[in-house]
Amino acid sequence: MFKENNEYQQEALFSPVKDLQSGLKTKLQNHWSTHFYEHVFTQIDEKKFGRLYHDGYSRPNKPVNELVSLEIIKHLLGLSDEQLEHAYLFDFRVRNALGKETLGDNICAKTFTNFRRRLLEHEEETGQDLLHEVFQDHRSYLQDEFEIDASTQRMDSTFIEANIKQLSRIDLIAKVVHNFLDDLPNEIVQELPAGLDEFADTENLELSYELEPGEVDSTMETLIEHAAWLIDRFEDEQNYAELESFAHLQQILDEQCYRIPELEDDDRDHDEDDDDDHPGDGESPGWEPLRTFTSSEGETGHEQASDEPVQPDEDDHEQDRVGLKEPDEISSGSMQNPHDVDATHRRKGGESFCGYKANVAETCDGENPFRLITTIRVDTNNTDDGDLLAEDVPELSEETGLTDLLVDGGYTHKEVEACCGDHGITQHFTGLTGQRPPAEKLSLADAEWDDHRMVACPAGHEPFEQRYMPESGRISGRMGKEFCEDCPHRENCFVREKQQFYSYGFYERKLALAHRRKRLDNPAEKEFLNLRAGAESLVNEVYYQDGEKARFTGTIKMKNASIAKAIGTNLKRASRFLESEAKREHSAG
């Protein structure tokens, strides 16, 4: 049963705080825990979380404002759940941050995990991100409370390495097969065909180290034979087909293998209702076994499998139903490790990364009392930077007043730039992707433009004919030969000679990039772009002080942990400012 927590509003008549000397009370008043209580704990809207709890009569919930605050404190202080439990019980800093002046109540580590589970299940079912709403409220409160100008912000992204082992392709398939076999009862495993038992017995399979180079391909073929056979054998048994390990088995075949199209319509018996049992495009195709295992009497079956599979004839079409995809045909979003199926693969700068990507922005106006983190997003690491930015454009513009955003060339994205423009946001790029044109070549930006219309070429002449096609974004025009024939820029100009005139043609995107490159050469713009240099320290402060590897698995868990870190980082910054202000006032007095 949901119940709001109002006990902190009732001041205790007697407490250890009341007995502190005046000097110690002053120190406590300027401590981060007091700042946390005033600027985080009391600002949490508990009513939003009421839907996580049962409506009927039952034991009241542990206060939500305490649980959310403890999740933030966990990342603020870098605590484990066990340490967080002890801190709640005995650490007066944490007690003070929650508005408690005494000891006396209890909590267990399971309460933290249950609350996180409720948040995760609610988001999966409804799409509502309650912790992100807490962050939004927190950001708006701090911006108003400290009069922070958020019109200029800087943004950066970073890879978060998943806390999983990077598996080779053969080890990944073997691990998935093993996990499903490990979930089966021993009596069923003992009845499986010969060859499967070795994958059931060994947990830490590292076939890539044990096999000779020439054995890898044949062993992988054997593994997918086993995987396809297991799916065919257990897909109609609900208690096994609903296992997570069975879903992983099916996913690994969907991602790593293909079916031979010409054998789709083999002379197998199909009822008219079979179409209902076979999913359509985009779903698992219902894998058929590569080989048929038979009983000792020679009859095909599963329950009385012989120790050795019967090898099909060379022309037996069933052996070619499934094939391994080439490595470059496998999506970067495919499963990398069954321990964390959300983690994806990405190569950048010649290095391989497995995990997630975070996108963070903060204010960077030097007149502000402190830098405020305004957004934090987490997704798989094969997500484009521009796609992460696109999620935040409306909110950053409307809620924070963002007008100028400093980013690197990775955020160059036509649709996102258009979206930013629609919301009054100007992107300032510290660099651009692609090769810079030779210095001697004239840039499109050397001409004078009025939107898509050229007012004057670099030599000062206007085209006699111009055309712009909004559907494609194509810009074209024609210049008189009397202007171009003797022009000193002709050899390096962007126009091309035709029989009766000179012409140019390009897409508006090229013109926008030319203008952007020209701005980068402007000394005033260069000085302004220097503000983005601190974006790397932001990423380091939020992520890499606790280590480079993630402590959680799954996109939602990673996101919620990142949000808690961001709120804690904002609190630390606000607390440092308040402490410095108190010292300044004390010195002045």
Buried (B, 14 or more C-beta within 10 A) or exposed (E): EBBBBEEBEEEEEEEEBEEEEEEEEEEBEBBBBBBBBBBBBBBBBBEBBBEBBEEEEEEEBBBBBBBBBBBBBBBBBEBEBEBBBBBBBEBBBBBBBBBBBEEEEEBEBEBBEBBBEBBBEBBEEEEEBBBBBBBBBBBBBBBEEBEBBBBBBBBBBBBBBBBBEBBBBBBBBBBBBBBBBEEBEEEBBEEBBEBBEEBBEEEEBBBBEEBEEEEBEEBBBBBBBBBBBBBBBBBEEEEBBEBEBBBBBBBBBBBBBBBBEEEEEEEEEEEEEEEEEEEEEEEBBBBBBBBBBBBEEEEEBBEEBBEEBEEBEEEEEBBEBBEBBEEEEBEEBBBBBBBBBBBBBBEEEEEEBBBBBBBBBBBBBEEBBBBBBBBBBBBBBBBBBBBBBBBBBEBBBEBBBBBBBBBBEBBBBEEBBEBBEEBEBEBBBBEBEEEEBEEEEBBBBBBEBEEBBBEEBBBEBBBEEBEBEEEEBBBBBBBBBEBBEEBEBBEEBBBEEEEEBBBBEBEBEEBBBBBBBBBBEEEEBEEBBEBBEBBEEBBEBBBEEEEEEBEBBBBBBBBBBBBBBBBBBBBBBBBBBBBEEBEEEEEEE
